[in-house]
């Protein structure tokens, strides 16, 4: 071993969960490692509530500082981006106090996640810039009379629901274009798809299926944009929109891994892992991968990071003891809760694939969006809010 650092790259749901679990494990086992979390953003962004920030003033509750993540002061969070790594060294995009532009490590945990269009992810990294971006996006939606949303998966549906929850059909026309034949994503049961279609019809959303938007060459794919001319589709539809929102195109944040060990990254950009969540590369048994960036054949959702972390902790404990890891990750049942504003939506529970409607969706997610859970995971209390997005005792198993 060259040092006693354990480096985690990525401060999203997976990275934060791993950091706190690892700190607890190290304290119990009396190991002398220092945990260093490397994250490009200054604050944790609670992306689950991103769609609601487009209509409600909740941005200060979505950005959680990393200041209280660790209880032991020797562990720390560094704001920087990983650019590549070697067997026991991580290289950064800038000079960092006490480390310079690289950090030696005994173990590396990759939890760099995926990138997505705003508001599901933020295209800026500092607190004030994030606040400004969210407020500007909300003003654009407030001012727009006709909005086009591209992508009919869960994010697209939730964006539609939040906007329609705030603005009536007389105030704003909403069009959603989806390349598939049904909305909601491939794991959504038909009963839930029918529920979404019913909500669209009731709230007068113009839905175009089995068609693709022809985006202008200058159009950004990570942020909303105001088109200069009517938008056309491949099948000849013309859509007059004041604002276009992107709700598709998840991209793994693995470029820095590919530049280091190209054969560990799939064509789609996901990182090849063993069932023990070690990277699938001889000589890198001390490197683990978890969260959305891992090449696991399952839906990419925040709740899956909990079982990822459970296996990763067992793997790293075995490595501490000089043993071969044996605990293997097995993907659990699918589960989803898709909101349509605060009080409507649909979902699928893991028990017998039960489909739920407005009441349960609102109770477990719609009213709260798990905001307090993220603050609690970083050992903080969220600022007060006049909206009903506090803690609900029934939300835990869905987070």
Secondary structure, 3 states (H helix, E strand, C coil): CCCCEEEEECCCHHHHHHHHHHHHHHHHHCCCCEEEEEECCCEEECHHHHHHHCCCCCHHHHEEECCCCCCCCCCEEEECCEEEEECCEEEEEEEECCCEEEEECCEEEECCCEECCCCCCCCCCCHHHHHHHHHHHHHHHHHCCEEEEECCCHHHHHHHHHHHHHCCCCCCEEEEEECCCCCCCCCCCHHHHHHHHHHHHHCCEEEEECCCEECCCCCCCCCCECCCCCEEECCCCEECCCEEEECCCCEECCHHHHCCCHHHECCCCCECECCCCEECCCCCCCEEECCCCECCCCCCCCCHHHHHHHHHHHHHHHHHCCCCCCCCCCCCCCCEEEECCCCCEEEECCCCCCEECHHHHHHHHHCCCCHHHHHHHCCCCCCCCCCCCCCCCCCHHHC
